[in-house]
Amino acid sequence: MAEVAHAPSPQAATTIFLLLLTLTATLSTFFAGFASDRIGRKRMVYISGGFMTVVGLAFIFAPYLLPATVLTIAYVAAAIFGLGFGAYVAVDWALVADTLPSEATYARGDMGVWNITLTLPQVFAVVFGGWLLAFGVAIGQRSFGYTLLFVWFVVFCLLGTVTVRYIRGVKR
């Protein structure tokens, strides 16, 4: 918020951003479960991944194409990302429950393995993201580190969304 969006009060701007994201995520979480029952879990993952990818793309290009409006774009992007993220979280759990191999082992191991595969990338992302931001500082362009961070976000978001296609045993 300070280095790229140049918010006059980065703390207040971050609070507004997180409130918008949280409110829209909560709203979409509620409706995504119903929607996934109608159109399919995979389709909901594709839709939610699309929302989040668009936001990543906006964060990549906005500082270079529309530098004076980055803060406004960030607020709109927070709402859009929240819609995608809330839907993803709601449908992801349902998709996992639909694809686990045996009801008898859900609690003993399957959900544990799934949880590890969910949280481990989050740990690595902090380290990897830190390196990207440090690279921007090292070359004297702090904002470029954020651009790299969002480029990788888009790459991994697309990969995660596309790989859902290969899940078997779930319609649509």
C-alpha angles and dihedrals in degrees: 000000000000102000103036108018092035091216113188088226109025092186093054092044091051091049092052090046092052093045092053091047094047095047094050092043090053091049095048093044089061095050099036094070091056092043093050090054089056104039102021136265096260092053090051090052089051091050094046091045088051092053092050093045092052089054091050090051091049090053090050098050106027097075090055102036102032106019095160093057102043094113092052090046089050091056093049089044090052090058093046093046090049091055091051097041095047091050091046094051093048095047097038092064091047092048091051092049089051093052104041110118101233136015088214093064102037095108099031100060120327097077090042092056090046091050091052091051088050098048103035094069089051089059092048092045091063092054095041092045091049090055091051092050091046089052089056090051092046093056091045096250110102094179091057089064089058090049090054090047091056093043088059091043090057092047094051093041090054092045092049092048095047095046090060085074089073096056109113129207096042122096120233 
